[in-house]
Amino acid sequence: MEHSATFPFNSNHRDFHLHSRAAITVNNLAFSYGDGTPILQNISCSIPSGSVAIIVGPNGSGKTTFLKALLGLIPPTSGSIEVLGLAPSEARPRVGYVPQRFAIDHTFPITVFEFLRFSHPAVPEERIDEYLEHLGMSAMRTARLGSLSGGQLQRTLVIRSVLHSPEILFLDEPASGIDIGGEQTFYDLILHLHKEHANTIVMVSHEIDIVARFADTVLCLNKTLVCHGAPIDVLTPQTLQQLYGKDVSLYQHQEKS
Amino acid sequence: MDIFTAFQLPFLQKALFAGLALGLILPFLGVFVTLRNMSFFGDGVAHASLAGVALGVLSGADPFLSAVGVGILVGIVIYLLEHKTILAPDALIGVLFTTAFSVGLVLLSLQRGYQPELMSFLFGNILTINSYDLLVITIFSGLIFVILAFTRRQLTMLALDKESAWLSGIRTGLFDFFFYIILSVTIVLGIKLLGIILVSALLVIPPSTAKLLARSLRGMILGSIVGGELAVITGLAVSYLLDFPTGAVIVLSAAAFFFCAILVRACKTF
């Protein structure tokens, strides 16, 4: 079965804040569960500061596990990770995270504002209100977190992830749960925040068009690092076939200015 | 004697102050207990503390303090087994509390004759609280209230989502452990008021009542404390006037508020 698609590849529109300094350095990372089942093996890479790095790979390829290891949520079985020159757990105050799913008890009586306040006690209340307004969430300030729609919850999680001006923003399939119309707006918002704060973005995504449009660096993951580099070099039918095990054709087209 | 004159009697004043102290911290802590679905933990630690009561009775030590010691120990064991085994918390609590309760019964059977302490610990008897008990309850309650007030954020984030809590800089393992200890101490303190059988009522009923009506976490905490204090005052007054068991009437008062909240919520929905 052959899949084909056309993508406007990311040009140099974010070069203004790309730095050669690495925001994240990974050396020989491996992770396996307690029973010895290997999830990640022999991963080494670096992500430049100020870049957008997107992790792609089939289901069960270890993308979320890799992201959680970078965040320090799970300890690697072997190898090392440096985030902003620190161990991941020490870099916590300097990173933001939008999870793929945020499973909360819908009856949990916490308002959107309380949630944001408790997540970042050092951030002034005015700043929280500014972001709520900026992302069109002011009307939901006193709404229960559990009563929000999927899109509203993702926006709240985005606000939480950027309130403290993180140097690195981790996003795990952040548009899952948002409808097709909202998805475009959502990614525009992420890109806008990225331009505004000049931070590094590390995102897991299933969508090759998102990778082509936004990524400076692609990390193709299938238990190990299959390929790593600029989208135009990496997103080839051969590497995608190697990654997903299916024939894929890609067509590049110029984006209308 | 009317109730206002009665509340000037020293033994009833001691009961009122101890009840208000416990009516403050049990529902406050209960907010996090109910949000974490840990209601069974309260029953478990309370029942297990009978082993501590028995040790105190047999050794001549203060049964109250030995019960606090055993309560903390059981809380720590539950925490460790939860993290080190694949068993669900309710199963672990079921195993530990029935074991410790049985140890307590066997130890108490070694003591000959009538044991007034046993009935007092099983069903609570706040009217027998002496100055020493009141001092212990007040000091512990004050300390626990201050700790809860200062760790409200951490306990809320832990109850909401452990990943989020960790990423917001909270040392989740440490705070979880600390939560189990403080919960165990609070439950054993509450045994003086309501007894082993009923103590978890003040931990569960006022927070559940408040959750039905509150729109925010702040509202739930305040509502829970107010509900707990009202249940203590109403329970003491009614039990004195009608000569009913105090602990049971306090629980029935809390339950009455709970069913009123159910009705209010139902009226709002329809």
Interface residues (C-beta under 8 A of the other chain):
Chain A: L71 L73 R92 P93 V95 Y97 P99 F102 A103 I104 D105 T107 F108 P109 I110 T111 E114 F115 F118 S119 H120 P121 T142 R144
Chain B: L35 R153 T156 M157 A159 L160 D161 E163 S164 W166 L167 S168 G169 K211 A214 R215 S216 L217 R218 G219 M220
